Amino acid sequence: MSLKLVALFLSIAGMAGIAIGYYLRLIISLGKKGSMEIEIKEMLLAAKEEAKKITVDAETRATKTIDGAKQEIKEKEDKVHQTEDRLIKKEDLLDRRQIDIDKEVEIVKQKINEIKQIRDHAEQLETERRQVLERTARLSTDEAKKELVTLVEKQSEEDLLVRMNKLETQGEEMLDRKARDILAISIQRLASSVASDVMSTIVEIPSDDVKGKVIGKEGRNIKAFERMSGVEVMVDDTPGAITISSFDPVRRHVAAIALRELIKDGRIQPAKIEQTIEKAKQEINKTIKEKGDAAAYECGVLGLDPRILLILGRLHFRTSYGQNVLQHSIQMSHIAGMIAEELGANVQVAKAGALLHDLGKALDHEVSGTHVEIGRRILQKFGASEDIIKAMQAHHEEYPYETIESRIVQTADAISGARPGARRDNVENYLKRLGDLEALANSFPGIEKSYALQAGREIRIFVKPEEIGDLESKNLARDIALKIEKDLKYPGEIKVTIIRETRSVEFAR
C-alpha cells in the first residue's frame, strides 16, 4: 500500500515537474522571442537607412552619367552636322567641276570635228592639185618622181661622190682612232714595270781553290759532272766564278743548282755529284710545274692539260732578246684579254692563245720545226681547243688570221715586245723623247710647269692664272698640240691637258 502511494506520489511529482519545466521553458522562449524581434526591427531600420543612402548616391551618379552622355551625344551630333555640311559643299563643287568638264569635252569634240573637216578639205585640195599637175605634165606621180630622182642624181653625182669619199675617209679615221684608244687603254691598264731578264749561267765560288775540287784528280769530277748533267763546265781564269754552258736552258739551270749545292757541301766526288744532280732535277721539275700552274692561274686560263702546263713552266728558263718568255706570255695574256673585252671577242680564247703562243720555244732545241709549228703539235696532241690553236698559230703570220682572237694575239705580242725596256730597247731615246715633249710645252709663254705622263701619251701643263685666262687656255692647248704634231715624232696620239688653278688665301686672326 505504501509502495503504491509512493509510486503515485512519484508519478504526480514527475508530472508536476514536467509541467513546471514546460512552463519555465515557455517563459524563457517568450523572452528570447521578444528580444529577437527587437533586434530584427533595429536591423530593418538600419537596412532602410543604408538603402536610402545607396539610392541617393545611385541617383546622383545616374544623373551625372546621363548629363555626360547627353553632352557627348550633343558633341557627336555637332561633328556629324559639320561633316554633312562639308560633304554637301564638296558635292556641290564636284557638280560644278563636272559641268565644266562636260563643257570642255563638248568644245574639244567640236574642235576635233573642225580639224577633220579641214584635213579632209586639204586632202581634197591636194588630190585636185596633183590631178591638175598630172594633166598638165602628162605624167603620173610615180613617173614624175622617177624623173625627178634621175635629174637630181645627174646634177648631184659629183657632190655625192665627194660626200661618199669624205664619209669613207672619216670612217677610216674614226676606226683608226678607236683602235688606238683600245690599244692605249690596254697598255695603260697593264702599266706594270718591265724588267729585262737575262738568265745567268755563272756560278760564283768563295775562292779559286774550289776550282781544283770541281776538276778533281785527273779531271774525274768535272767529267762526271758534265756526263751526268749534259752541260759543259768551263773552269777558266775568271776569278771567283765558274761558267756553265748548254743549249738546253733546263739542263743549264739543273747544273747550276747542283754545282752550287756541291760547293756549299764541300764534298765533291762522282757519287755525290750524281746524287746532287738527281736532287736538282727534282727541284727544277717542281719549279717548272709550279711556274706553269701559277701562270695559268694568274691569267685565268683554266681547263688545260697538266702536261701543257708542265711545258709552259719551262719557259720560265727561256729568254727572247733578254725578255723572260714566260713573263712575256703572261703580259700578253692580260693585254689580249683587255683588247678582247673592248672588241667583244672571246676573252678566254684570246687569253689562252696569248699565254700559249710561244709554247714551242720550250722544246725548239729538241724538236725540229719553228716554235709556232712545235706549239701547234703540242696543243693538238694534248687536246687543246681548236679555237685556241687558231688564236696562237698566226702571231708570226705563218698561218692566216682565221679568227679575231688570232689578230688580238698578234697585236698583244707586238705590244708586249715593243714596250720600253722589254727587249733591250734604247731607254735613253725613250727618256729623251719625254724630255723633248716637256721642253716643247715649256717653250710657250705663261707656262708654270709641265709633266709628261703615261709613257708620253699625255702631257699635263700648269699655266699661270694671272697671265692665261680660260679662253686663252683652250687656244694654248690647240697651239701646243699643233706644235707637237709638227716638231715631234711619236706613235699613237698625245693628249694635251691645260690646268689653270686659282687660289685665294686669307688668314683669320
C-alpha positions in Angstrom: 0.0 0.0 0.0 2.7 2.2 0.9 4.6 1.4 -2.4 1.6 2.3 -4.4 1.3 5.6 -2.6 5.0 6.2 -3.2 4.6 5.4 -6.8 1.5 7.6 -7.0 3.4 10.5 -5.4 6.3 10.0 -7.6 4.0 10.0 -10.6 2.3 13.1 -9.5 5.7 14.7 -8.7 7.0 13.8 -12.1 4.0 15.2 -13.9 4.2 18.3 -11.8 8.0 18.7 -12.7 7.2 18.2 -16.3 4.5 20.8 -16.2 6.7 23.3 -14.3 9.6 22.6 -16.7 7.4 23.2 -19.7 6.1 26.4 -18.2 9.6 27.7 -17.5 10.7 26.8 -21.0 7.7 28.6 -22.4 8.5 31.7 -20.4 12.2 31.6 -21.4 11.3 31.1 -25.1 8.8 34.0 -25.0 11.5 36.3 -23.5 14.0 35.3 -26.2 11.4 35.9 -28.9 10.8 39.4 -27.7 14.5 40.3 -27.7 14.9 38.8 -31.2 12.1 40.8 -32.6 13.6 44.0 -31.2 16.9 43.1 -32.9 15.2 42.4 -36.1 13.4 45.7 -36.0 16.6 47.5 -35.4 18.3 45.7 -38.2 15.4 46.6 -40.5 15.7 50.2 -39.6 19.4 50.2 -40.2 18.9 48.5 -43.6 16.3 51.0 -44.6 18.7 53.9 -43.8 21.5 52.2 -45.8 19.3 51.5 -48.7 18.1 55.1 -48.7 21.7 56.4 -48.8 22.6 53.9 -51.6 19.6 55.0 -53.5 20.5 58.7 -53.1 24.1 58.0 -54.3 22.9 56.0 -57.2 20.5 58.7 -58.3 23.3 61.2 -58.1 25.7 59.2 -60.2 23.0 58.3 -62.7 22.2 62.0 -63.0 25.9 62.8 -63.7 26.3 59.9 -66.2 23.1 60.9 -68.1 24.3 64.5 -68.2 27.8 63.4 -69.6 26.2 61.1 -72.1 23.9 63.9 -73.3 26.9 66.2 -73.7 28.9 63.6 -75.6 25.9 62.9 -77.9 25.5 66.6 -78.5 29.2 66.9 -79.5 28.9 63.9 -81.8 25.8 65.4 -83.4 27.6 68.7 -83.9 30.5 66.9 -85.6 28.1 64.9 -87.8 26.4 68.1 -88.8 29.8 69.7 -89.7 30.8 66.6 -91.7 27.5 66.7 -93.6 28.0 70.4 -94.4 31.5 69.7 -95.8 30.2 66.7 -97.9 27.4 68.9 -99.2 29.9 71.6 -100.2 32.2 69.0 -101.9 29.3 67.5 -103.8 28.4 71.0 -105.0 32.0 71.6 -106.0 32.2 68.3 -107.8 28.9 69.0 -109.6 30.2 72.4 -110.8 33.5 70.7 -112.0 31.7 68.0 -113.8 29.6 70.7 -115.5 32.8 72.5 -116.6 34.4 69.2 -117.8 31.3 68.4 -119.8 31.5 71.8 -121.4 35.3 71.4 -122.2 34.6 67.9 -123.7 32.0 69.4 -126.0 34.4 72.1 -127.1 37.1 69.5 -127.8 34.7 67.4 -129.8 33.7 70.4 -131.8 37.4 71.3 -132.5 38.1 67.7 -133.5 35.3 67.8 -136.0 36.5 71.1 -137.3 40.1 69.6 -137.7 38.7 66.6 -139.5 36.8 68.8 -141.9 39.9 71.0 -142.5 42.1 67.9 -143.1 39.5 66.3 -145.4 39.4 69.6 -147.3 43.2 69.8 -147.5 43.4 66.2 -148.8 40.8 67.0 -151.4 42.7 70.1 -152.5 46.0 68.1 -152.6 44.3 65.4 -154.8 42.9 68.1 -157.1 46.3 69.8 -157.4 48.0 66.5 -158.1 45.5 65.7 -160.8 45.9 69.1 -162.4 49.7 68.7 -162.4 49.4 65.2 -163.9 47.1 66.5 -166.6 49.5 69.5 -167.2 52.7 67.4 -167.3 51.0 64.3 -168.8 52.9 62.2 -166.2 51.8 60.1 -163.3 53.1 60.7 -159.8 55.5 57.7 -159.9 56.8 58.7 -163.3 57.4 62.3 -162.2 59.1 61.1 -159.0 61.4 58.8 -161.1 62.3 61.6 -163.5 63.0 64.0 -160.6 65.3 61.5 -158.8 67.2 60.8 -162.1 67.6 64.5 -162.6 68.8 65.1 -159.1 71.3 62.2 -159.4 72.8 63.6 -162.5 73.1 67.1 -161.1 74.5 65.9 -157.7 76.6 63.0 -158.8 79.8 64.8 -158.2 78.7 66.1 -154.8 77.6 62.5 -153.8 81.0 61.1 -154.8 82.7 63.8 -152.7 80.5 63.1 -149.8 81.0 59.3 -150.1 84.8 59.7 -150.2 84.6 62.1 -147.2 82.5 59.6 -145.2 84.8 56.8 -146.1 87.9 58.8 -145.0 86.2 59.9 -141.8 85.1 56.3 -141.1 88.7 55.0 -141.6 90.0 57.8 -139.3 87.3 57.0 -136.7 88.2 53.3 -136.8 91.9 54.0 -136.5 91.3 56.3 -133.6 89.1 53.7 -131.9 91.8 51.1 -132.4 94.4 53.4 -131.0 92.2 54.1 -128.0 91.7 50.4 -127.3 95.4 49.7 -127.5 96.2 52.7 -125.3 93.7 51.6 -122.7 95.0 48.0 -122.7 98.6 49.2 -122.3 97.6 51.7 -119.6 95.7 49.0 -117.6 98.8 46.9 -117.7 101.1 49.7 -116.6 103.5 47.4 -114.7 107.2 47.8 -114.7 109.1 45.7 -117.3 112.5 44.3 -116.4 114.9 42.8 -118.9 115.7 39.3 -117.8 119.0 37.6 -118.7 119.3 34.0 -117.4 122.7 33.9 -115.8 124.8 30.7 -116.1 127.7 31.9 -113.9 128.1 30.2 -110.6 130.1 32.2 -108.0 132.6 30.4 -105.9 134.0 31.5 -102.5 137.7 31.0 -103.6 139.7 29.8 -106.6 140.7 26.7 -104.5 137.2 25.3 -105.2 138.0 25.0 -108.9 140.5 22.3 -108.1 137.9 20.3 -106.2 135.4 20.7 -109.1 138.0 19.4 -111.6 139.1 16.6 -109.3 142.0 14.2 -109.8 142.8 13.9 -113.5 139.5 15.7 -114.2 137.3 12.9 -112.9 134.9 15.2 -111.0 134.3 17.6 -113.9 133.9 14.8 -116.4 131.4 13.0 -114.2 129.5 16.3 -113.7 129.4 17.0 -117.4 128.3 13.5 -118.2 125.6 13.3 -115.7 124.2 16.9 -116.2 124.7 17.1 -120.0 126.4 20.5 -119.8 129.8 21.9 -120.4 131.6 23.3 -117.4 134.3 26.0 -118.1 136.8 26.5 -115.3 138.9 29.2 -116.8 141.0 32.0 -115.4 137.9 34.1 -114.4 138.4 34.7 -110.7 135.6 33.8 -108.4 133.3 32.2 -111.0 132.6 29.0 -113.0 130.7 29.2 -116.2 128.1 26.5 -117.3 127.3 26.2 -121.0 124.5 24.3 -122.6 121.9 24.8 -125.4 119.2 23.4 -123.1 118.2 26.0 -120.6 116.7 23.5 -118.2 119.8 21.4 -118.1 121.8 24.6 -117.6 119.8 25.5 -114.5 119.8 22.0 -113.1 123.6 22.0 -113.4 123.8 25.4 -111.8 121.7 24.3 -108.8 123.7 21.1 -108.4 127.0 22.9 -108.6 126.0 25.5 -106.0 124.9 22.7 -103.7 128.2 20.7 -104.2 130.3 23.8 -103.5 128.2 24.6 -100.4 128.6 21.0 -99.2 132.3 20.7 -100.0 132.2 17.0 -100.7 132.8 16.8 -104.5 133.2 13.3 -105.8 131.3 11.3 -108.5 128.8 9.5 -106.2 127.9 12.8 -104.5 127.7 14.6 -107.9 125.2 12.0 -109.2 123.1 12.2 -106.0 123.1 16.1 -106.1 122.2 16.3 -109.8 119.2 13.9 -109.3 118.0 16.1 -106.4 118.5 19.2 -108.5 116.4 17.7 -111.3 113.5 17.0 -108.8 113.7 20.6 -107.6 113.8 22.0 -111.1 110.8 19.8 -112.2 108.9 21.0 -109.1 109.7 24.6 -110.0 108.7 24.1 -113.6 105.3 22.7 -112.6 104.7 25.5 -110.1 105.6 28.2 -112.6 103.2 26.7 -115.2 100.3 26.4 -112.7 100.9 29.9 -111.4 101.0 31.4 -114.9 97.7 29.7 -115.9 96.1 30.7 -112.6 97.3 34.3 -112.8 95.9 34.7 -116.3 92.6 32.9 -115.5 93.2 30.2 -118.2 91.6 27.0 -116.8 91.0 23.5 -118.1 94.4 23.0 -119.8 96.1 19.6 -119.7 98.7 19.3 -116.9 101.3 18.3 -119.5 100.7 21.6 -121.3 101.2 23.5 -118.1 104.4 21.5 -117.4 105.8 22.5 -120.8 104.6 26.1 -120.2 106.6 26.3 -117.0 109.8 25.5 -118.9 109.5 29.0 -120.5 110.5 30.4 -117.1 114.1 29.4 -118.0 113.9 30.8 -121.5 114.6 34.4 -122.7 114.0 36.1 -126.0 116.1 39.2 -126.7 116.7 39.4 -123.0 112.9 39.2 -122.1 111.7 36.3 -120.0 109.4 34.3 -122.3 107.0 33.2 -119.6 106.6 36.7 -118.2 106.2 37.9 -121.7 103.4 35.4 -122.3 101.6 36.3 -119.1 101.7 40.0 -120.0 100.4 39.1 -123.5 97.5 37.1 -122.0 96.4 40.1 -119.9 96.7 42.5 -122.8 94.8 40.1 -125.1 92.0 39.8 -122.6 91.6 43.5 -122.3 91.5 44.0 -126.1 89.0 41.1 -126.5 86.8 42.7 -123.9 86.8 46.0 -125.8 86.1 44.3 -129.1 83.5 41.8 -127.8 85.6 38.8 -128.8 86.0 35.6 -126.8 88.1 36.7 -123.8 89.1 33.2 -122.7 90.3 32.1 -126.1 92.3 35.3 -126.6 94.0 34.9 -123.2 94.7 31.2 -123.7 96.1 31.8 -127.2 98.4 34.6 -125.9 99.6 32.6 -123.0 100.5 29.5 -125.1 101.7 31.4 -128.3 105.4 30.7 -127.5 104.9 27.2 -126.1 107.1 25.7 -128.8 110.1 27.7 -127.6 110.4 25.4 -124.6 111.2 22.5 -127.0 112.5 24.1 -130.1 116.1 22.9 -129.4 114.8 19.3 -129.0 112.2 19.1 -131.8 112.7 20.2 -135.4 110.5 23.0 -136.8 109.6 26.5 -135.9 108.3 27.2 -132.4 104.9 28.0 -133.8 104.7 24.6 -135.5 106.0 22.9 -132.4 103.5 24.7 -130.3 100.6 23.7 -132.6 101.6 20.0 -132.5 101.9 20.1 -128.6 98.4 21.6 -128.3 96.9 19.2 -130.8 98.5 16.2 -129.0 97.2 17.2 -125.6 93.7 18.0 -126.7 93.6 21.8 -126.7 90.7 23.6 -128.2 90.8 24.3 -132.0 89.9 28.0 -131.3 93.0 28.3 -129.0 95.2 26.8 -131.7 93.9 29.2 -134.3 94.4 32.1 -132.0 98.1 31.3 -131.3 99.3 30.0 -134.6 99.2 33.3 -136.6 101.2 35.6 -134.3 104.2 35.4 -136.7 101.9 35.3 -139.8 103.0 31.7 -140.6 99.3 30.9 -140.7 96.4 33.1 -141.9 94.2 35.1 -139.4 91.2 32.8 -139.2 89.6 34.5 -136.1 89.5 37.8 -134.5 91.3 36.3 -131.5 94.3 35.4 -133.7 94.7 39.1 -134.6 94.3 40.1 -131.0 97.2 37.7 -130.0 99.4 39.1 -132.7 98.6 42.7 -131.5 99.3 41.7 -127.9 102.7 40.2 -128.9 103.7 43.4 -130.6 102.7 45.5 -127.6 104.4 43.3 -125.0 107.6 43.1 -127.1 107.8 46.7 -128.0 107.2 48.2 -124.6 110.2 50.4 -123.4 112.8 48.2 -121.7 111.1 44.9 -122.5 113.7 43.8 -125.1 116.7 46.0 -124.6 115.2 49.0 -126.3 117.3 52.1 -126.1 115.9 53.6 -122.9 117.9 56.8 -123.4 116.0 57.6 -126.6 112.8 56.9 -124.8 113.7 59.3 -122.0 114.9 61.9 -124.5 111.6 61.9 -126.2 109.8 62.6 -122.9 112.2 65.4 -122.2 111.7 67.0 -125.6 107.9 66.8 -125.1 108.2 68.7 -121.8 110.7 71.2 -123.2 108.3 72.0 -126.1 105.5 72.7 -123.8 107.6 74.9 -121.5 108.7 77.0 -124.5 105.3 78.7 -124.6 104.8 81.9 -122.5 102.7 81.7 -119.4 103.6 78.0 -118.6 104.5 77.3 -115.0 105.4 73.6 -115.3 104.6 70.5 -117.4 104.7 66.7 -116.9 104.8 64.0 -119.5 102.7 61.0 -118.3 101.7 57.5 -119.4 104.8 56.8 -121.4 104.5 60.1 -123.3 100.9 59.6 -124.3 99.7 62.6 -122.2 101.2 65.9 -121.1 99.7 67.9 -118.3 100.6 71.6 -118.4 100.1 74.0 -115.4 99.7 77.7 -116.5 100.0 80.9 -114.6 96.4 82.0 -113.9 97.3 85.8 -113.9 98.7 85.5 -117.4 96.5 82.9 -119.1 92.7 83.1 -119.0 90.1 80.3 -119.5 89.6 81.2 -123.2 93.3 81.5 -123.8 93.8 78.1 -122.2 91.8 76.4 -124.9 93.7 78.2 -127.6 97.0 77.4 -125.9 96.1 73.6 -125.8 95.4 73.7 -129.5 98.7 75.6 -130.3 100.7 73.1 -128.2 99.1 70.1 -129.9 99.8 71.6 -133.4 103.4 72.3 -132.3 103.8 68.6 -131.2 102.4 67.3 -134.4 104.8 69.5 -136.4 108.1 69.0 -134.4 107.9 65.6 -132.7 107.7 62.0 -134.0 105.6 59.7 -131.8 103.4 56.6 -132.1 99.7 57.0 -131.5 98.4 60.2 -130.1 99.3 62.6 -127.3 96.7 64.1 -125.0 97.4 67.8 -124.1 95.7 68.9 -120.8 95.9 72.5 -119.7 95.3 73.1 -116.0 94.6 76.6 -114.7 94.3 76.9 -110.9 93.4 80.0 -109.0 93.8 80.2 -105.2 92.6 82.9 -102.8 94.2 82.8 -99.4 93.1 84.9 -96.3 94.0 84.5 -92.6 91.6 84.9 -89.7 93.4 86.4 -86.7 
